[in-house]
Amino acid sequence: MEIIKFENPTAFYLLFLIPLMFIIFVWYMRWKNKTLRRLGDYYVLLRLIPDFSKRRMTLKFVIFSLAIVLIIFTMANLQVGSRLEEVKRSGVDIVIALDVSNSMLAEDIRPNRLERSKMAISRLIDRLGDDRIALVVFAGQSYTQLPLTHDRSAAKMMLQSVSTSSVSVQGTAIVGAIYHALNAFDDTDHKNKAIIVISDGESHEDDPISAAQTAERAGIVIHTIGIGSPEGAPIPIYQRGVKTGFRRDRDGNTVITRLDEETLRRIASLSHGTYVRATTADLGLDKIFEEIKKMEKATYETQVFSNYESRFQYFLFLALLLLLLDTLIYERKSKWVRKMKLFKVS
């Protein structure tokens, strides 16, 4: 098994130069045409300069652009992990249970409850250190979006893919989410483990209190974050990025989703956790993370790639080859080239 990564991924920001180059090239070609038309009859002028070739100029631009792209990939430096090594780490196992029901689309927290939750979780991932994290998503059912891992890049990638369509069955089954989170831990030793439930608390299924009691008996702490407002907010409907209205019930009334703080507070209290109402950019995750840091850390072994081999030379070779090809193609039709018939671009 090998792992592939780029040593300097920020180099890919330079790819924004390509569309800029395209715009400049199109502008230049139009300016050149306008200039020719001002000098006289366009088609007469073309006959006077038979060696002029738009296709050659376009071909040279395409080749040069591809060479620039390959140079950018060279700067990013593709690396391949070639050797695994057993490493001991010390940390806490954290399972985040994230509500992805339609009620999380309410915009009483901007841009909406779900997107703000994802932003806060992403910032938490950056602070993990050697802690492991898992992600469970739930609505009417629960799914493990990401098993326990210390790989921050994988965690962020899986987090970004989360949406209300991640779970096909709608509702807010917190009890199922808690049991699913309990099963996400990979051993029977439940010390040094915590669950963070992020939800508006509107449980439409079983009583989640029994699940909290099960976690408490197992010695697992559940922290809860209530997101939304007690006053409630409607759930918007978007089509192609444009808000077209709000969700309605069978009677035609606008559905209002409200934060149920009492349920979330009781879950946290029964399992010796902390309840926080989301009011800031971090949703209260900073406060909860401080509580988690106080927990005794467990030691575990994991495999990491300790040796990487660079593969930038392949991109560099292709880039130099394209630049050489670019120098061999003249913008004008060369009599010498026509005789050699090296290129058949007219």
C-alpha positions as CSV (number, residue, x, y, z in Angstrom):
1,M,0.0,0.0,0.0
2,E,1.3,3.4,-0.9
3,I,0.1,6.9,0.0
4,I,0.3,9.9,-2.4
5,K,0.5,13.5,-1.3
6,F,1.9,16.9,-2.5
7,E,4.6,18.4,-0.4
8,N,3.6,22.0,-1.3
9,P,-0.1,22.0,-2.2
10,T,-0.3,25.8,-2.0
11,A,1.5,25.9,-5.3
12,F,-1.8,24.9,-6.9
13,Y,-3.1,28.5,-6.3
14,L,-0.9,29.4,-9.3
15,L,-3.3,27.5,-11.5
16,F,-5.5,30.6,-11.4
17,L,-2.9,32.1,-13.8
18,I,-4.1,29.8,-16.6
19,P,-7.5,31.4,-17.1
20,L,-5.8,34.9,-16.8
21,M,-3.4,33.9,-19.5
22,F,-6.3,32.7,-21.6
23,I,-8.1,36.0,-21.2
24,I,-5.0,37.9,-22.2
25,F,-4.4,35.7,-25.2
26,V,-8.0,36.1,-26.5
27,W,-7.7,39.9,-26.0
28,Y,-4.4,39.9,-27.9
29,M,-5.8,38.0,-30.8
30,R,-8.9,40.3,-31.1
31,W,-6.7,43.3,-30.9
32,K,-4.5,41.9,-33.7
33,N,-7.5,41.3,-35.9
34,K,-8.9,44.8,-35.3
35,T,-5.5,46.3,-36.1
36,L,-5.4,44.4,-39.4
37,R,-8.9,45.5,-40.4
38,R,-8.0,49.1,-39.8
39,L,-5.1,48.8,-42.2
40,G,-7.3,47.7,-45.1
41,D,-9.4,44.9,-46.5
42,Y,-8.8,42.0,-44.0
43,Y,-8.8,39.2,-46.6
44,V,-6.5,41.1,-48.9
45,L,-4.0,41.7,-46.1
46,L,-4.1,37.9,-45.3
47,R,-3.1,37.2,-48.9
48,L,-0.2,39.7,-48.6
49,I,1.1,37.9,-45.5
50,P,0.5,34.2,-46.4
51,D,2.9,33.0,-43.7
52,F,0.6,34.4,-40.9
53,S,-1.1,31.5,-39.0
54,K,-3.7,31.9,-36.3
55,R,-3.7,28.1,-35.7
56,R,0.0,28.1,-35.0
57,M,-0.3,30.9,-32.5
58,T,-3.1,29.1,-30.8
59,L,-1.2,25.8,-30.8
60,K,1.8,27.5,-29.2
61,F,-0.4,29.1,-26.6
62,V,-1.9,25.7,-25.7
63,I,1.5,24.0,-25.5
64,F,2.9,26.8,-23.4
65,S,-0.1,26.8,-21.0
66,L,0.3,23.0,-20.5
67,A,4.0,23.5,-19.8
68,I,3.1,26.1,-17.1
69,V,0.6,23.6,-15.5
70,L,3.3,20.9,-15.4
71,I,5.7,23.4,-13.8
72,I,3.2,24.2,-11.1
73,F,2.8,20.4,-10.5
74,T,6.6,20.3,-10.3
75,M,6.6,23.0,-7.6
76,A,3.9,21.1,-5.7
77,N,6.2,18.1,-5.6
78,L,4.3,14.9,-5.8
79,Q,5.5,12.4,-3.1
80,V,4.8,8.7,-2.7
81,G,5.0,7.1,0.7
82,S,7.1,4.0,0.4
83,R,7.7,2.7,4.0
84,L,5.3,2.1,6.9
85,E,6.4,2.5,10.5
86,E,4.7,1.6,13.8
87,V,4.3,4.8,15.9
88,K,3.0,5.1,19.4
89,R,0.6,8.0,20.0
90,S,-1.1,9.3,23.0
91,G,-4.5,11.0,22.9
92,V,-8.3,10.9,23.3
93,D,-10.8,9.2,21.0
94,I,-13.6,11.6,20.0
95,V,-16.7,10.7,18.1
96,I,-18.7,13.7,16.7
97,A,-22.4,12.9,16.0
98,L,-23.6,15.6,13.6
99,D,-27.3,16.2,12.9
100,V,-27.9,16.4,9.1
101,S,-31.7,16.5,9.2
102,N,-33.5,19.1,7.1
103,S,-34.0,21.3,10.2
104,M,-30.3,21.9,10.2
105,L,-30.8,24.0,7.0
106,A,-32.5,26.7,9.1
107,E,-30.7,30.0,8.9
108,D,-31.1,31.4,12.4
109,I,-27.3,30.8,12.5
110,R,-25.5,31.9,9.3
111,P,-25.1,30.6,6.7
112,N,-27.2,27.8,8.2
113,R,-27.0,25.5,11.1
114,L,-25.3,22.6,9.2
115,E,-22.7,24.7,7.4
116,R,-21.7,26.6,10.6
117,S,-21.4,23.2,12.4
118,K,-19.0,21.9,9.6
119,M,-16.9,25.1,9.9
120,A,-16.5,24.7,13.6
121,I,-15.7,21.0,13.4
122,S,-13.1,21.7,10.7
123,R,-11.4,24.1,13.1
124,L,-11.6,21.5,15.9
125,I,-9.8,19.0,13.6
126,D,-6.9,21.4,13.2
127,R,-6.4,21.3,17.0
128,L,-6.5,17.5,17.5
129,G,-2.9,16.7,17.8
130,D,-2.6,13.0,18.4
131,D,-6.3,12.6,19.3
132,R,-8.3,10.4,17.0
133,I,-11.7,11.5,15.6
134,A,-14.7,9.7,14.1
135,L,-17.7,11.3,12.4
136,V,-21.3,9.9,12.7
137,V,-24.1,11.6,10.7
138,F,-27.7,11.2,11.7
139,A,-31.2,12.2,10.8
140,G,-33.9,9.4,10.9
141,Q,-31.0,6.9,10.8
142,S,-27.3,7.0,11.7
143,Y,-24.2,6.3,9.6
144,T,-20.5,6.3,10.2
145,Q,-19.2,8.9,7.8
146,L,-15.6,8.4,9.1
147,P,-14.2,5.7,11.4
148,L,-11.7,6.6,14.1
149,T,-8.6,8.1,12.6
150,H,-5.8,10.6,13.3
151,D,-5.6,11.6,9.6
152,R,-6.7,15.2,9.6
153,S,-6.8,15.5,5.8
154,A,-9.1,12.5,5.5
155,A,-11.3,13.9,8.3
156,K,-11.7,17.2,6.6
157,M,-12.3,15.6,3.2
158,M,-15.1,13.5,4.6
159,L,-16.6,16.4,6.6
160,Q,-16.9,18.5,3.4
161,S,-19.0,15.8,1.7
162,V,-21.6,15.9,4.5
163,S,-25.0,17.3,3.6
164,T,-28.7,16.7,4.4
165,S,-28.7,14.1,1.7
166,S,-26.1,12.0,3.5
167,V,-28.9,10.2,5.3
168,S,-31.9,9.2,3.2
169,V,-34.4,8.8,6.1
170,Q,-35.4,12.2,7.6
171,G,-36.1,12.9,11.2
172,T,-33.9,13.4,14.2
173,A,-33.1,10.1,15.9
174,I,-30.6,11.2,18.6
175,V,-30.9,7.9,20.4
176,G,-29.7,6.0,17.4
177,A,-26.9,8.5,16.9
178,I,-25.6,8.0,20.4
179,Y,-25.7,4.1,20.1
180,H,-24.0,4.4,16.7
181,A,-21.3,6.7,18.3
182,L,-20.8,4.2,21.1
183,N,-20.1,1.4,18.5
184,A,-17.6,3.7,16.6
185,F,-15.0,3.1,19.4
186,D,-12.7,0.3,18.3
187,D,-12.2,-1.5,21.7
188,T,-14.0,-2.4,24.9
189,D,-11.9,0.0,27.0
190,H,-14.2,3.0,27.2
191,K,-11.8,5.2,29.2
192,N,-10.4,8.3,27.5
193,K,-13.4,8.5,25.1
194,A,-15.9,11.2,24.4
195,I,-18.9,11.8,22.2
196,I,-19.9,15.3,21.0
197,V,-23.5,15.6,19.7
198,I,-24.3,18.6,17.6
199,S,-28.0,19.0,17.0
200,D,-31.0,21.3,17.3
201,G,-32.3,18.6,19.8
202,E,-35.7,18.1,18.1
203,S,-35.8,14.3,18.7
204,H,-38.7,12.8,16.7
205,E,-37.9,9.2,17.7
206,D,-37.2,7.4,20.9
207,D,-36.3,9.0,24.2
208,P,-32.5,9.7,24.0
209,I,-32.2,9.7,27.8
210,S,-31.8,5.9,28.0
211,A,-28.9,6.1,25.5
212,A,-27.2,8.7,27.6
213,Q,-27.6,6.4,30.6
214,T,-26.0,3.6,28.7
215,A,-23.0,5.8,27.8
216,E,-22.7,6.8,31.5
217,R,-22.6,3.2,32.6
218,A,-19.9,2.5,30.1
219,G,-17.9,5.5,31.4
220,I,-18.2,7.5,28.1
221,V,-18.8,11.2,28.4
222,I,-21.3,12.9,26.1
223,H,-21.0,16.6,25.4
224,T,-23.8,18.3,23.6
225,I,-24.1,21.4,21.5
226,G,-27.4,23.0,20.8
227,I,-27.5,24.8,17.5
228,G,-30.4,27.1,16.6
229,S,-32.8,29.4,18.6
230,P,-35.6,28.5,21.0
231,E,-37.8,30.9,19.1
232,G,-37.3,28.8,16.0
233,A,-36.8,29.5,12.3
234,P,-38.3,28.3,9.0
235,I,-36.5,25.8,6.8
236,P,-35.7,27.4,3.4
237,I,-36.0,25.7,0.1
238,Y,-33.4,26.5,-2.6
239,Q,-33.5,25.7,-6.3
240,R,-30.3,26.4,-8.2
241,G,-29.0,28.6,-5.4
242,V,-32.2,30.8,-5.3
243,K,-34.5,30.7,-2.3
244,T,-38.0,29.8,-3.5
245,G,-39.8,29.5,-0.2
246,F,-40.0,27.5,3.0
247,R,-40.9,24.0,3.9
248,R,-44.6,23.4,4.8
249,D,-46.5,20.7,6.5
250,R,-49.4,18.8,5.1
251,D,-51.8,21.5,6.1
252,G,-49.8,24.1,4.2
253,N,-48.4,25.8,7.3
254,T,-44.7,26.9,7.4
255,V,-42.6,24.4,9.4
256,I,-40.8,26.1,12.3
257,T,-37.8,24.2,13.8
258,R,-36.9,25.1,17.3
259,L,-33.9,24.4,19.5
260,D,-34.8,21.8,22.2
261,E,-32.2,22.7,24.9
262,E,-33.8,20.6,27.6
263,T,-33.2,17.3,25.9
264,L,-29.6,18.1,25.0
265,R,-28.9,19.5,28.5
266,R,-30.2,16.3,30.1
267,I,-28.1,14.0,27.8
268,A,-25.0,15.9,28.8
269,S,-25.9,16.0,32.5
270,L,-26.6,12.2,32.7
271,S,-23.3,11.3,31.1
272,H,-21.2,13.9,33.1
273,G,-20.7,16.0,30.0
274,T,-21.1,19.7,29.2
275,Y,-23.9,21.3,27.3
276,V,-23.2,24.5,25.3
277,R,-25.6,26.6,23.3
278,A,-24.0,27.6,20.0
279,T,-23.7,31.4,19.9
280,T,-20.2,32.0,18.5
281,A,-18.1,30.9,15.5
282,D,-16.7,27.9,17.2
283,L,-20.2,26.8,18.4
284,G,-18.8,26.2,21.9
285,L,-16.5,23.5,20.6
286,D,-13.5,25.3,22.2
287,K,-15.0,25.1,25.6
288,I,-15.8,21.4,25.1
289,F,-12.3,20.7,23.7
290,E,-10.8,22.2,26.8
291,E,-12.8,19.7,28.9
292,I,-11.6,16.9,26.7
293,K,-8.0,17.9,27.0
294,K,-8.3,17.4,30.8
295,M,-9.1,13.7,30.2
296,E,-6.5,11.1,30.8
297,K,-4.9,10.1,27.4
298,A,-4.6,6.6,26.1
299,T,-1.6,5.2,24.3
300,Y,-2.2,3.4,21.0
301,E,-0.1,2.2,18.1
302,T,-0.7,3.3,14.5
303,Q,1.1,2.9,11.2
304,V,2.4,6.0,9.4
305,F,4.5,6.5,6.3
306,S,7.9,7.5,7.5
307,N,9.6,7.8,4.1
308,Y,8.5,9.7,1.0
309,E,10.0,9.7,-2.5
310,S,9.6,12.8,-4.7
311,R,8.2,12.4,-8.2
312,F,8.4,16.0,-9.4
313,Q,11.0,15.1,-12.0
314,Y,8.3,13.4,-14.2
315,F,6.3,16.7,-14.4
316,L,9.5,18.7,-15.0
317,F,10.6,16.4,-17.8
318,L,7.3,16.8,-19.6
319,A,7.3,20.6,-19.0
320,L,10.7,20.9,-20.6
321,L,9.7,18.7,-23.5
322,L,6.6,21.0,-24.2
323,L,8.8,24.1,-23.9
324,L,11.2,22.7,-26.4
325,L,8.3,21.8,-28.7
326,D,7.0,25.4,-28.3
327,T,10.3,26.8,-29.6
328,L,10.3,24.5,-32.6
329,I,6.9,25.8,-33.8
330,Y,7.0,29.2,-35.5
331,E,4.1,31.6,-35.3
332,R,4.5,32.1,-39.1
333,K,4.6,29.4,-41.7
334,S,8.3,28.8,-42.4
335,K,9.4,27.8,-45.9
336,W,12.0,25.6,-44.3
337,V,9.4,24.0,-42.0
338,R,7.1,23.5,-44.9
339,K,9.8,21.7,-46.9
340,M,10.7,19.5,-43.9
341,K,7.0,18.9,-43.3
342,L,7.6,18.6,-39.6
343,F,4.3,20.1,-38.7
344,K,1.1,20.0,-40.7
345,V,-0.7,22.9,-38.9
346,S,-1.8,25.4,-41.4
